[in-house]
Amino acid sequence: MPHVVVLTGAGISAESGISTFRDSQGLWADHRIEDVATPEGWERDPERVLAFYNARRDEIRAAEPNAAHHALARLEESGVRVSIITQNIDNFHERAGSRDVLHLHGDIFKARSSVDSKMLYRLRGDEGIELGDQCDKGYQLRPHVVWFGEPVLLYDTACHIMADADWVLVVGTSLKVMPAAALIDEASDITSKVVIDPNADALVKGTGATPIVGPAATHVPELVDHWIDSKRLSLPSRYQ
C-alpha cells in the first residue's frame, strides 16, 4: 500500500477562518508573541496566557474543517495509507475523519501539567483552562502547546514517518519554521514531493518538489480526486 505523508501548516487552517500569528487582523494582533507563546510569558502572567488560548479554542470550535481537510480523510478512506504531520494545534484533521495525525506543536484541546509534560488531560465540550485548575500532582494546568523556546514534540517520530513516505504532500506551510521545515529533507530522494500553497513556486526552491500554486481547499481535493479516480498516485497532466 502506498504511503502518503502530508505536512500541514497554518495555511490550511487559515482557509477555515483561523487567524495565524502572521495575520495582522487576527487574534495575535493584540498580543505580543513574547507575552502569550513563551515560557517567560507564562511565568509573568499565566492568567493572560490561559485567556488567550481559551479564546483561540473557542475560535476553532466555532469553525469547520474545510474541503482540504475532508479530501485528506477521503484519501485515507479510499485505502491509501495517509499519515498527517501537522504544525497546527487545532483538531480540524481529526474532525474531518483523518485517523493518523501527529501534532508537532501540541494540541490545544489538551491540558498538561505545568511541571510534568507527560500528564495530559483531554478538554471536553466547551471546557477551557482556568487559573487554579490543577493536575493530579497539584500543579497548575497549562495548554498542551509548544511555545517558542521549547522543544518540538515528537520530532524524531515525524522524521521516521517522513522517511517512509512514497509521496510527500506539503500544504499551507512556509517551510521556514524550524525544525519542522527540515522534515521534507527526511524523505528519500526518490520520493515524489508536492507543495500546495499560494506561494508554492517560491517555497519549492531547493526541495525537488512540484509546486501547485493556489489555495488548499481547491487543489488538495482536486489532487485527491485524481488519485482516487485513477487508482494510482500521479500528478494530473496539467501539473507535470
PyMOL commands that set and color helices and strands:
alter all, ss='L'
color gray80, all
select helices_A, chain A and resi 10-14+27-30+33-36+39-44+46-62+67-77+92-96+155-163+180-186+200-203+216-230+237-239
alter helices_A, ss='H'
color red, helices_A
select strands_A, chain A and resi 3-8+81-86+101-103+106-113+120-122+141-145+167-171+192-197+210-213
alter strands_A, ss='S'
color yellow, strands_A
deselect
rebuild
show_as cartoon
